[in-house]
Amino acid sequence: MSTPTDSGALAPVGRDADEIRRLLDAWHREDIDWRGGRAFSLVYNADDPELERLQHDVAAAFLHDNALNPFVYPSLLRMEKEVVAAAAALFGTDPAAGTMTSGGTESIFLAVYTAREEARERGVTSPRLVLAATAHPAFSKAAHYLGLEEVRVPVGDDLRADVDAMAAVVDDDTALVVASAPCYPYGVIDPVTEVAALARERGTLCHVDACLGGWLLPFWAELGEPVPPWTFAVDGVTSLSADIHKYGYCFKGASVVVYRDVALKRRQHFLFDDWPGGLYGSATTAGTRPAPPIAAAWATIAFLGRSGYLAKARVVREATRRFRSGIEAIDGLVVTGDPDMSLFEFSHVDGPEATGAVGDRMAERGWNLDRQQGGLHLMLSPAHLRVVDDFLTDLSDSVAHRGTSRGTAATYGGVVD
């Protein structure tokens, strides 16, 4: 069967809609099956059919709308404001001091941009970004695009940001200091109080990357789990990112970036009228913005409410406890560090070859474990609670019969030319 782009050119005649559906269904079956509970990243499976149906309905209703111009889409403007207000209430800041974005990368990009502009205002011409080695690569990407010098420092023995190491490199040109809540590789929360105090003392800004933890940690704490301070309650925190499409359980891409005050948020605004087309204004990187993530984020938050998020946090906690204790009970396997949340790395004590072999055997059994340089990575959602026994059975067997490693590379994302 030919496809519309087999020859690299636009097909001379359009194709039947049912034929297209069949073709796309076939292609889609080759993709990762996140609903089965055997994937541990990319999609955060709320295991909630009613929520998923609502999201599909909302996405279809707003499919063609465009948030570029909020004046002709007052519904989108209202929903975005209410989503940001909900985030601001969780994190302790002004409901007008934030925006929705397409995801964590854009949220981080805007926070870095805002910090760069704030630094320029005080005369800095060669701004620097100081962060731990475990901070998300989106900061490196932002520094690359925005022309900041990035200074990554080693973490401490506990895998958290080493504040003394940061203090040694923070100088007058430092535009932003970063803390993670938690970091992706190990699931540990950096000492936000100390990092923010360092930034405040040195007269610079502090961003908390809570893209992972933002919509779970408030409820994790409510369940009685130990959660160190990480929000705007910490003096010195000036911005924070949190993805609604992670533990907020919306579909991609929905995130928020929020600031300590509206003045900082306005740094990221762009206005331009030196052309014949009228005033162009945007609050985020994008001009045209798809409406479905905005509407679905609002609908998801409205549907779940505090009680719904708390209930899902309880399920995630149970899944985390069972996965972690089960892994640690298998001879030869160890969890890296002491994770604070629902994601962690584990490895085999015999080293990378053995760890890779275990990952390969699990892949052969249909489990999609993420690979890191130091081990295998899990990020747990509510749906994982129903597969924990099958996972541990297969993992135990994979360890016992691990064989040799195929040398699968550690990857997080990818580029294909």
GIPEQUI-V452246 format. One record per backbone hydrogen bond with DSSP energy under -1.0 kcal/mol. CO is the residue of the C=O (numbers start at 1). NH is the residue of the N-H. If there is no record, write none. Layout:
<<CO,NH> <CO,NH>>
//
This chain:
<<3,6> <5,8> <16,20> <17,21> <18,22> <19,23> <20,24> <21,25> <22,26> <23,27> <24,28> <25,29> <27,30> <28,31> <32,34> <34,37> <38,368> <41,43> <45,383> <48,52> <49,53> <50,54> <51,55> <52,56> <53,57> <54,58> <55,59> <56,60> <57,61> <58,62> <62,65> <65,291> <69,72> <73,77> <74,78> <75,79> <76,80> <77,81> <78,82> <79,83> <80,84> <81,85> <82,86> <83,87> <84,88> <85,89> <86,90> <87,91> <88,92> <88,93> <91,232> <94,97> <97,259> <99,257> <101,255> <103,107> <104,108> <105,109> <106,110> <107,111> <108,112> <109,113> <110,114> <111,115> <112,116> <113,117> <114,118> <115,119> <116,120> <117,121> <119,124> <120,123> <127,149> <128,175> <128,176> <129,151> <130,178> <131,153> <132,135> <136,139> <137,141> <138,142> <139,143> <140,144> <141,145> <142,146> <143,147> <143,148> <149,129> <151,131> <153,133> <156,159> <160,156> <162,166> <163,167> <164,168> <166,169> <166,170> <171,174> <173,128> <175,205> <176,130> <177,207> <179,209> <180,190> <183,187> <187,340> <188,183> <190,192> <191,195> <192,196> <193,197> <194,198> <195,199> <196,200> <197,201> <198,202> <199,204> <200,203> <205,177> <206,238> <206,239> <207,179> <208,210> <208,241> <209,181> <210,214> <211,243> <213,216> <213,217> <216,220> <217,221> <218,222> <219,223> <220,225> <221,224> <231,234> <234,237> <238,260> <239,208> <240,258> <241,210> <242,256> <244,250> <246,249> <254,244> <254,245> <255,101> <256,242> <257,99> <258,240> <261,265> <262,266> <264,267> <265,268> <266,269> <270,282> <272,280> <273,275> <280,272> <282,270> <289,67> <291,295> <292,296> <293,297> <294,298> <295,299> <296,300> <297,301> <298,302> <299,303> <300,304> <301,305> <304,308> <305,309> <306,310> <307,311> <308,312> <309,313> <310,314> <311,315> <312,316> <313,317> <314,318> <315,319> <316,320> <317,321> <318,322> <319,323> <320,324> <321,325> <322,326> <323,327> <324,328> <325,329> <327,330> <330,333> <332,349> <334,347> <342,380> <344,378> <345,336> <346,376> <347,334> <348,351> <351,355> <352,356> <353,357> <354,358> <355,359> <356,360> <357,361> <358,362> <359,363> <360,364> <362,367> <363,366> <367,369> <370,377> <375,372> <376,346> <377,370> <378,344> <381,384> <382,385> <384,387> <387,391> <388,392> <389,393> <390,394> <391,395> <392,396> <393,397> <394,398> <395,399> <396,400> <397,401>>
//
